[in-house]
Amino acid sequence: MLPQSIQNLVDHFTTLPGIGPKTAEKLVFFLLKRAPKDLHDFGAALSHIADNVQLCSLCQNFTDTELCQICSNPRRDKSVICVVADPLDLLALESTHDFRGLYHVLGHNINPLEGITPNDIRIKELVQRIEKADPQISEIILALDANTEGETTALYLARLLHKYPVKITRIGKGLPMGSDMEYADAMTLSNALEGRREI
């Protein structure tokens, strides 16, 4: 039986994706072997996230300022928006160093089986960006996972956004069906961006 303070930390670790009870125990016992200063720094970093990280007011990515580094960069092409499901997809695309536009993070793909409807993701914010954009947005790239949820979201967005004077494209099929973008290598993502097509 573990002391309650250790068990509480184990329980917190098991709430993380892919972390079961045994892995959580290993992580906690690893931390217990660290110097107290390391533990305080670790805790301070977690507190800093809780107190300071927010959503970018433009793209909905995580940031600790009103606008994230990408949206506030004057060298980015403001006429092209790449729509992704989550921040890990954004990071994966940024690792290619090929895309120079802006992003929009939906937060999720549409997934009726999990109760995630279009109202549960940041589609309204995307529409507002298109309607209020200055300069005008010329292209929306749908860079969504090549699985059922990603396809559903892409089709929904394509239908919704066709009433606006903007070109709607989808990244090429450089990603195999059923894969997640965050696990793809930079070359595959680069090819997928180059091979995007209008839908």
C-alpha positions in Angstrom: 0.0 0.0 0.0 1.4 3.4 -1.0 1.3 6.5 1.2 -1.7 8.7 0.2 0.4 11.5 -1.2 2.2 9.1 -3.5 -1.1 7.3 -4.5 -2.6 10.7 -5.3 0.2 11.5 -7.8 0.0 8.0 -9.3 -3.8 8.6 -9.8 -3.1 11.9 -11.5 -0.6 10.3 -13.9 -3.1 7.6 -14.9 -5.4 10.3 -16.3 -2.8 11.0 -19.0 -3.2 9.2 -22.4 -1.4 5.9 -22.6 -0.4 5.9 -19.0 -1.6 2.9 -17.0 -1.2 2.2 -13.3 2.2 0.4 -13.6 3.7 3.2 -15.8 2.3 5.8 -13.5 4.0 4.1 -10.5 7.3 4.0 -12.4 7.0 7.7 -13.2 6.2 8.6 -9.6 9.1 6.5 -8.2 11.4 8.1 -10.8 10.4 11.5 -9.5 10.9 10.5 -5.9 14.6 9.8 -6.7 15.0 13.4 -8.1 16.4 16.3 -6.0 13.8 18.4 -4.2 14.7 21.4 -6.4 13.9 19.4 -9.6 10.5 18.4 -8.1 9.7 22.0 -7.2 10.7 23.1 -10.8 8.5 20.4 -12.2 5.6 21.6 -10.1 6.2 25.2 -10.9 6.2 24.4 -14.6 2.8 22.7 -14.2 1.5 25.7 -12.2 2.8 28.1 -14.9 0.8 26.2 -17.5 -2.4 26.3 -15.4 -2.0 30.0 -14.7 -0.6 31.4 -18.0 -1.5 29.2 -21.0 -4.6 30.3 -23.0 -6.0 30.0 -26.5 -4.6 32.3 -29.2 -7.4 34.8 -29.9 -7.0 34.3 -33.7 -6.0 30.6 -34.4 -7.1 28.9 -31.1 -3.7 27.3 -30.6 -2.2 27.3 -27.1 -0.1 30.4 -26.2 0.9 32.4 -23.2 0.2 35.7 -25.0 -3.0 37.0 -26.7 -1.6 36.1 -30.1 0.6 33.0 -30.6 4.1 33.4 -32.2 2.8 32.3 -35.6 -0.2 34.7 -35.8 1.9 37.6 -34.6 4.7 36.9 -37.1 4.5 39.6 -39.8 6.2 37.3 -42.3 3.4 34.8 -42.4 1.0 34.8 -45.3 -2.3 35.9 -43.8 -4.3 35.0 -46.9 -3.9 31.2 -46.4 -5.2 29.3 -43.4 -4.4 25.7 -42.7 -7.1 24.0 -40.6 -5.9 21.3 -38.2 -7.7 19.3 -35.5 -5.3 19.8 -32.7 -2.0 21.6 -31.7 0.1 18.4 -32.3 -1.0 18.5 -35.9 0.1 22.1 -36.2 3.5 21.2 -34.7 3.9 18.4 -37.2 3.2 20.7 -40.1 5.5 23.4 -38.8 8.3 20.8 -38.6 8.3 20.7 -42.5 9.2 24.4 -42.7 7.2 24.4 -45.9 4.0 26.2 -44.9 4.2 30.0 -44.4 0.5 30.8 -43.9 -1.5 30.8 -40.7 -3.4 28.0 -38.9 -6.7 27.4 -37.3 -7.0 24.7 -34.6 -10.4 23.1 -34.3 -9.7 21.3 -31.0 -11.1 18.0 -32.3 -12.5 16.3 -35.4 -16.3 15.7 -35.6 -16.9 12.3 -33.9 -20.6 11.5 -33.3 -19.7 8.2 -31.6 -17.9 10.2 -28.9 -20.6 12.9 -28.8 -18.4 15.5 -30.6 -20.6 17.5 -33.0 -19.8 20.6 -35.2 -21.0 22.7 -32.3 -18.3 21.2 -30.0 -15.3 22.3 -32.2 -14.1 25.8 -33.2 -15.9 26.1 -36.5 -17.7 29.3 -35.5 -14.3 31.0 -34.9 -13.1 29.9 -38.3 -16.1 31.3 -40.0 -15.7 34.6 -38.1 -12.0 34.8 -39.3 -13.1 34.3 -42.9 -15.8 37.0 -42.7 -13.7 39.5 -40.9 -10.3 38.8 -42.6 -8.2 41.8 -43.8 -6.6 41.1 -46.1 -9.1 38.7 -47.6 -8.4 35.0 -47.1 -7.8 33.3 -50.5 -7.4 29.6 -49.5 -8.4 27.3 -46.7 -6.3 24.1 -46.5 -8.0 21.3 -44.7 -5.1 19.4 -43.0 -7.1 16.8 -41.1 -6.4 13.2 -40.2 -6.9 10.6 -42.9 -9.4 8.6 -40.9 -13.2 8.6 -40.7 -13.4 11.5 -38.2 -11.0 13.6 -40.3 -12.9 12.9 -43.5 -16.2 13.7 -41.9 -14.9 17.0 -40.6 -13.3 17.9 -44.0 -16.6 17.2 -45.8 -18.6 19.2 -43.3 -16.2 22.2 -43.6 -16.1 22.0 -47.4 -19.9 22.2 -47.6 -20.1 25.0 -45.0 -17.3 27.2 -46.5 -18.2 26.9 -50.2 -20.5 29.9 -49.8 -17.5 32.1 -49.2 -15.2 33.4 -52.0 -12.3 31.2 -50.8 -10.5 28.2 -52.4 -11.0 25.1 -50.3 -8.2 22.5 -50.6 -7.3 19.3 -48.8 -3.8 18.1 -48.2 -2.7 15.3 -50.5 -3.0 11.7 -49.6 0.6 11.4 -48.5 -0.8 10.2 -45.2 -2.1 6.7 -45.2 -5.8 6.2 -44.3 -6.3 5.6 -40.6 -3.1 7.4 -39.6 -2.7 10.4 -37.3 -0.7 13.4 -38.5 1.3 13.8 -35.3 3.1 10.6 -36.0 4.0 11.3 -39.7 7.5 12.2 -40.7 8.4 15.7 -42.1 8.8 14.4 -45.7 5.4 12.7 -45.8 3.8 15.9 -44.4 5.7 18.0 -46.9 4.5 15.8 -49.8 1.0 15.9 -48.5 1.0 19.8 -48.4 2.4 19.9 -52.0 -0.2 17.5 -53.2 -3.3 19.2 -51.8 -6.3 19.5 -54.0 -9.4 21.5 -54.2 -12.6 19.9 -52.9 
